[in-house]
Structures are given as structure tokens and as C-alpha cells.
Amino acid sequence: MSSSEVIDSVPETTDDELNRILSGAAEAAGPFGALPPKTRAAHLVAVADALHAHDDELVELAIAESGLPDARLRGELNRTAVQLRLFAEVLARGAYLDVVLDAADPDFAIGPRPDLRRVKLPIGPVLVYAASNFPFAFSVIGGDSASALAAGCPVVLKSHPGHPRLSARTGQVVADALRTAGAPDGVFAVIHGDRQGVDALRDERIAAAAFTGSVAGGRALFDIAAARPRPIPFFGELGSNNPVFVTPGAVRARGAEIARGYVESFTLGVGQFCTKPGLLFLPADHGLEDALVEAVRAVPGARMLTEKVSRGYGSRHDAILAAAGVRTLVDGGDPDGLAAAPTLAATDSGTLLDRGADLLDEAFGPLSIVVGYDKVDELPVLAAALEPSLTATVHLDADDPADTESARPLVTRLAEQAGRVLFNGWPTGVAVTPAMHHGGPYPSTTAPLHTSVGSRAIDRFLRPVVFQNAPAALLPDALRDDNPLGLPRETNPAGESRTWGS
């Protein structure tokens, strides 16, 4: 089949095909990782250009398989290209290699110091599991694949069954672009089938894996990665409730605005964002119930991504509304086929603390819970009762020093259990920038030290290596004295004074 043909059916990858793909990735790892960073940067730009060149075809496939609207998908495809160009810039700057040179020093404070040269090298072939909710930005050539390729790691992409034809076609576009740009054969391939995804994870040729999806699915894969004879890093983004806390001062200053923004946020994308706010903490006397109900009822039902997502959401919907101490403010009902309308429930802080097991599991869909509290002093205790999240949001009156100060203990607590703490905004929007951290303690992710969005995502697929007293002829280019790659680096000459050595 030529790369210009739309794939009408996507068979599962055969065992022979999987073995060939894994062998190709293993063989490409050395040559691809050894390329100068600026060469790989050009490869990434070529892929970004190819996505734009095929945007109409890819968006048409994405609409057919996901039901998402044209404008949303075009914006997401552009974001995907932006991610690739961001990593191209990271490679061009070179700081990601974190080069450090310690010159030999016979008079070092704690004894003679050898010549030490530190650099980061690609970890090896990476298995990436595509997500369902972002068919471009978190799928075939989303942030995980882009950052792994940028690091110099071949990628084996396990497609998502929610958009198999789009996955296959996007994979062809990416592979063709890389090949045309001069990348080694085997650098990128797509595989299909759940068993094949597990088999690949168990294969010794895979050196790391990245996943975005459910807690159950991600934990099962994480356990497989850890149980291998030689365990490998598994970077999983799993479940997140993304709580929102509103102070009394914020309600007084802009309560109606907060109500509207909250509804827009938790219903965005039919509630199928990993950063959807699942809990809204309001003062018990907030007076916003009518505004919340009106805003929710104004949001029409829409199609969910897949039958599996729809069934999972329906189960959580029923369990939450049936829980003791929960009031139903708006019931959008169980999904009708794939279509779901938003649901809003309410409870109080005491019920949440007593029955958290019934209420706190993520509802991946358009449902959220309003929780009434009596005093701001309660909020750190309530936050501590929640599972860690990707995000936590605080709405306060920034013009009222007393209101801001009252939130300090809460903010301190939230920084301990969320990867991103927002103020007076909404979590459903993740900027693709160098400072972004899209991660958090388990169960939001399996690797809280790392992000899956932004330029620091490349760090997941690099490992530090130190060359000690190496002959100049055997040093990689990144560590040579003449610095042929023009990399930024830290240098520590002999005899340099250090306060910690005095």
C-alpha cells in the first residue's frame, strides 16, 4: 500500500512483523543516537512539515474515528507540530545534554580528582502507548514520541484502538518524513493489538516505555515493566481528580464568573481531559447553586471517544450519584450510545472525608462534584484526604491580603501533591513550553520527577554517563576539548576554590 492511500482496515501486527520492528529499532538505536543534535532537529522539523502537508487527510480520518470537531482537531494537529519544533529548538541549543567537565586536579580538597566528563546519552528504543483523548497531541507523534525521538531513541508506537486508521496513516506520514530526511531505517514504527503492546513491553530490545491512560491499564503495564528480568523505566500518566479550591473572598469578588468557568472547564471535550476538574470546593454558603445548574444545563450532550470510555464513565456516574450523602444537581444520565450530557453532584466536606472511597475515583467524562466546606482552615485537611493529582487550582481574591494569606497552608499542602498549582484559572489547558510540568505523584503518574509535556520531557529518555580519564581520541564529540558541537557546558578547572572544600 502506498503512503498516499487511506487505510480502510488495520489488522493486528503479526508476531513476525513485531519481531522485525523491534529488531529494526534496536539496530537503529546506535546510529540514530550518534547523530549530531542539529541533524535530529532537522528530522523533527521534517515530520512537523509533513503533518501540515497532510492535515486535511489526517483530520478527516480523526473526525471519522473520534467524533471530535474539525476546529479542535486542526488546533491539536498544529500543537503536535509545535511540539516537534520545540524539541528541534531544544536540540539546536544543546543544553539538554547537561555536559559537565571536571578537570583533573591533584590538589583537590578530598584527594586527587580524576578528569571527569559527564554527558547524557539516549536510553535506547522506547515503546509509546498512544492515548485516546488526543488523537494527535498524545497519540502517534505526540509529546512522548517527539521527546523520545529528540533524545535519539527509536520509537515503537502502540496504536490506540479508538483511532486505528488514523494511527496507521499518521505512522506512515511520520516514517516517510523521517526516511526522506535521512534518518536510519527502523527509527519509527506503529504496531497494532493489545497483546502486541504487552509483548513489546516484555521484549529486551525495549529500553523504556511511556503511557497515557487509565490507572488500571497503566498500573498493569508498569508492573510488567518492573517485573522484567531487567526492569525498565515506565513513564505513565494515569488518573487525576484535579481539585479546585475557592476561598470566600473569591466567591464575593467573582462568584458568578467562577461558576461559569468551572462548568466550561469540566465539560470541555466531554470531560475527557486528564486535567478535568473533578472536585470544586466552595464555602457552604456560596450561593452559586442556581448559576452552576443553569450553566450545566446549557451544555449539550456530545459524543464520547470510545465505547470502553463510555461504559467506564457510565459506571462511575451511577456509583457517584448513588453514594450516601450526595445530592444530584443536574443528571445528564448514563451515556446514550456514545453521547453523554454533563452531570453535576454536590456533597459536603464531612461526607467526602467519610465516604471518599465512593467519590474520589476519577470519573473520566462530564461529571464533577461540588463540595461545601465551613471554614478555610478545613481546606488543607480536605486536600490531604485526596489522591495526588496532575493539577490543583486555587481561586482567591488577590486584592485582599487577608484572603490570600488564609490560603497559604492550603497552597503549601497542594504543592506536596500536585505537579502544577494554578491560581485564578482552570487546569484544562497545558502550555507546551520549557517551564511546564505535566506530572505529579502517583496515581497521577508513575514518575513524579518527570513531565510528559514541555521541553523537559526529553529528560525521561536520556541517561547520564561519565567518562573518566578517557583518551581524547575516544571521547564523544560532546565532551571534546574543542567542543565541535558548540554545546553549552559547565567547566570546573583544576585549582578552582570551592567553599565546600575549604
Secondary structure, 3 states (H helix, E strand, C coil): CCCCCCCCCCCCCCHHHHHHHHHHHHHHHHHHHCCCHHHHHHHHHHHHHHHHHCHHHHHHHHHHHHCCCHHHHHHHHHHHHHHHHHHHHHHHHCHHHCEEEECCECCCCCCCECCEEEEEEECCCEEEECCCCCCCCCCCCCHHHHHHHHHCCCEEEECCCCCHHHHHHHHHHHHHHHHHHCCCCCCEEEECCHHHHHHHHHCCCCCEEEEECCHHHHHHHHHHHHHCCCCCCEEEECCCCCCEEECHHHHHHHHHHHHHHHHHHHHHHHHCCCCCCCEEEEECCCCCHHHHHHHHHCCCCEECCCHHHHHHHHHHHHHHHHCCCCEEEECCCCCECCEECCEEEEEEHHHHHHCHHHHCCCCCCCEEEEEEECCHHHHHHHHHCCCCEEEEEEECCCCCHHHHHHCHHHHHHHHHHEEEEEECCCCCCCCCCCCCCCCCCCCCECCCCCCCCCHHHHHHHEEEEEEECCCHHHCCHHHCCCCCCCCCEEEECCCCCCHHHC
